[in-house]
Each structure stands twice: as structure tokens, then as C-alpha cells.
Amino acid sequence: MARTFIIADTHFCHKNIIKYCNRPFASIEEMDTVLMSNWNAVVCPQDTVYVLGDFLLGTVEQLMEITKKLNGHKILIKGNHDRFTNAQYERAGFESVIRGDFNIRGFKLRHYPPQEVSKGPNIVLFGHIHDKKIEIEDKYNICVSADRNIMAFTPKTIEQIRTQNEILFN
């Protein structure tokens, strides 16, 4: 049965993200290898992965190479570092490219933290802030940046995020 996964801020090919976010990798190559390995260890070809922005900071060739190695149907919600055209992302293997918010099964997916804090019933999943803590995080507003402990540089299913959210905030 196909599952739905979420992750934000993978930043493939981005050397400076290792330093900025204190990622536990010695090089871009190590980071990219771990991210791809983690992804493919949990995502099957029939699954769908929503990337909530900042997928890759590299060349179009690197985009093509990395995307084709990742399992699943990929949908990108563009972030501030996603600078290629929609057509380039689609040629690389993203089935859809979205700017702004996207609603799915009681969740609102977006790249940036919400301006107005959600009080439910939908849970807002976002990225952009990486390992930084912000005031709005609660049971209705969850950061799913790859850097977060709950994400561990690995896409998580909606069910995993919902369960982890209940543990953290109930």
C-alpha cells in the first residue's frame, strides 16, 4: 500500500548548510549519500514524498542525477532556495511543483512557518527554520526540516509525524 512521506530542507549539494546547521557530516558527499540512503531505506517506489522546499542547491545536472536516484513519487513545494523552473524540476522527476500551501488529509504543507499560528483542526507542517526553535511550534504547527531530531535526515510518514506530535505535545 502506498504511503505519504514528508521532509523539508534536504539541501542536497549545499556545502555551507553543514556549517550553518551543524549537520554531522564531514563533506557534501557524505551528507548527500546519507540523505539518499535514508530516503531510499524508507520510501518505496509506489510511495509519495512531499518535499517542503529547499531540496537542492547545485546545478541542473546535479538535480537530475540526485532526483533519479530517490525512490517514490516526488512533489516539491518550492522554498526560497528552489531556483530552477518548474519544468526543470519536472524533467528531473518531480511529478508536481507547487508554490504556496498545499492541503492533504488534515495537514497544511508549506515551506515557511505560518504567519498566523494554526489552532487546528489542520496541522501545519513547514520547513525553512532547520534546527532553530521558534515560538509557534506546538501540536498544530510542526517543523519538519531534515535537521530536526524527529526527522533525523529521513522522510517520515504523515502517520509517524502525527504520532510523534501527540507524544511531544499531549
C-alpha positions as CSV (number, residue, x, y, z in Angstrom):
1,M,0.0,0.0,0.0
2,A,1.4,3.4,-1.0
3,R,2.3,5.8,1.9
4,T,2.8,9.5,2.1
5,F,6.1,10.9,3.3
6,I,7.2,14.5,4.3
7,I,10.6,16.2,4.6
8,A,11.9,19.7,4.2
9,D,15.2,21.4,3.7
10,T,17.3,18.5,2.5
11,H,19.7,21.0,0.8
12,F,21.4,18.4,-1.4
13,C,24.8,19.7,-2.7
14,H,24.9,22.6,-0.3
15,K,28.3,22.7,1.4
16,N,27.5,25.7,3.7
17,I,24.4,24.0,5.2
18,I,26.7,21.6,7.1
19,K,28.3,24.5,8.9
20,Y,25.1,26.7,9.2
21,C,23.0,23.9,10.8
22,N,25.9,22.0,12.5
23,R,25.0,18.9,10.4
24,P,27.0,15.8,11.5
25,F,28.7,15.4,8.1
26,A,32.4,15.9,7.1
27,S,31.5,16.7,3.4
28,I,28.8,17.3,0.9
29,E,29.4,13.8,-0.5
30,E,28.8,12.2,2.9
31,M,25.7,14.3,3.6
32,D,24.2,13.6,0.2
33,T,25.0,9.9,0.5
34,V,23.3,9.7,3.9
35,L,20.3,11.7,2.8
36,M,19.8,9.4,-0.3
37,S,20.4,6.2,1.7
38,N,18.0,7.3,4.5
39,W,15.4,8.3,1.9
40,N,15.6,5.0,0.0
41,A,15.6,2.9,3.1
42,V,12.1,4.0,4.0
43,V,10.5,5.2,0.7
44,C,9.3,2.6,-1.7
45,P,8.8,3.3,-5.5
46,Q,5.0,3.5,-5.1
47,D,5.1,6.0,-2.1
48,T,4.7,9.7,-2.4
49,V,7.2,12.2,-0.9
50,Y,6.3,15.9,-0.4
51,V,9.4,18.0,-0.2
52,L,8.6,21.2,1.7
53,G,11.2,23.3,0.0
54,D,15.0,23.7,-0.3
55,F,15.6,20.4,-2.0
56,L,19.0,21.1,-3.6
57,L,21.5,23.9,-4.1
58,G,23.5,22.8,-7.1
59,T,23.4,22.6,-10.8
60,V,20.6,21.3,-13.0
61,E,22.8,18.3,-13.7
62,Q,23.1,17.5,-10.0
63,L,19.3,18.0,-9.7
64,M,18.7,15.4,-12.4
65,E,21.3,13.0,-11.0
66,I,20.1,13.0,-7.4
67,T,16.4,13.1,-8.1
68,K,16.5,10.0,-10.3
69,K,18.2,8.1,-7.5
70,L,15.4,8.7,-5.0
71,N,12.5,6.3,-4.6
72,G,8.9,7.4,-4.8
73,H,6.7,9.9,-6.5
74,K,8.2,13.3,-5.6
75,I,6.2,16.6,-5.2
76,L,8.0,19.8,-4.4
77,I,6.5,22.7,-2.5
78,K,9.0,25.4,-3.5
79,G,11.2,27.1,-0.9
80,N,13.4,30.1,-1.0
81,H,16.4,28.1,-2.4
82,D,14.5,26.2,-5.1
83,R,15.6,28.4,-8.0
84,F,15.1,26.2,-11.0
85,T,12.0,26.4,-13.2
86,N,9.0,24.1,-12.7
87,A,9.8,22.5,-16.0
88,Q,13.4,21.7,-14.9
89,Y,12.1,20.1,-11.6
90,E,9.6,18.1,-13.6
91,R,12.2,16.9,-16.1
92,A,14.3,15.9,-13.2
93,G,11.5,13.7,-11.8
94,F,9.2,15.8,-9.7
95,E,5.6,15.0,-10.6
96,S,4.4,18.3,-9.4
97,V,5.8,21.7,-8.3
98,I,3.8,23.9,-6.0
99,R,4.3,27.4,-4.8
100,G,2.5,28.2,-1.6
101,D,0.4,26.0,0.6
102,F,-1.0,22.5,-0.1
103,N,-3.6,20.7,1.9
104,I,-3.7,16.9,2.3
105,R,-5.5,14.7,4.9
106,G,-5.8,17.2,7.7
107,F,-2.4,18.8,7.1
108,K,-1.4,22.1,5.5
109,L,2.0,21.7,3.8
110,R,4.2,24.8,3.2
111,H,7.9,25.8,3.2
112,Y,7.7,28.8,5.6
113,P,6.4,28.9,9.1
114,P,2.9,30.2,9.2
115,Q,2.4,34.0,9.9
116,E,-0.7,33.2,11.8
117,V,-0.4,30.2,14.2
118,S,-2.9,27.4,13.4
119,K,-5.1,26.4,16.3
120,G,-6.5,23.4,14.4
121,P,-8.1,21.4,13.2
122,N,-5.4,21.2,10.4
123,I,-1.8,20.7,11.4
124,V,0.6,22.9,9.6
125,L,3.9,21.2,8.5
126,F,6.7,23.5,7.5
127,G,10.4,23.8,7.0
128,H,12.7,26.8,6.4
129,I,14.0,27.2,10.0
130,H,16.1,24.0,10.1
131,D,17.4,23.3,13.6
132,K,16.2,26.7,15.1
133,K,13.5,26.8,17.6
134,I,10.6,29.3,17.3
135,E,7.7,30.2,19.5
136,I,4.9,29.0,17.3
137,E,5.8,25.3,17.4
138,D,3.1,23.3,19.1
139,K,0.7,20.5,18.4
140,Y,-0.7,22.3,15.4
141,N,2.5,23.8,13.9
142,I,5.4,21.4,13.3
143,C,8.7,22.0,11.7
144,V,9.8,19.0,9.5
145,S,13.2,20.2,8.4
146,A,15.6,17.4,7.8
147,D,17.8,18.7,10.6
148,R,15.1,18.2,13.3
149,N,15.6,15.3,15.7
150,I,12.2,14.0,14.9
151,M,13.2,13.8,11.2
152,A,16.8,12.6,11.5
153,F,17.6,13.4,7.9
154,T,14.9,10.9,6.8
155,P,11.4,11.4,5.3
156,K,8.7,10.5,7.7
157,T,5.2,9.3,7.0
158,I,2.2,11.5,7.9
159,E,1.3,8.8,10.5
160,Q,4.7,9.0,12.1
161,I,4.6,12.8,12.3
162,R,1.1,12.7,13.8
163,T,2.2,10.1,16.4
164,Q,5.4,12.0,17.3
165,N,3.3,15.2,17.5
166,E,0.9,13.6,20.0
167,I,3.8,12.3,22.1
168,L,5.5,15.8,22.2
169,F,2.5,18.0,22.8
170,N,0.0,15.9,24.8
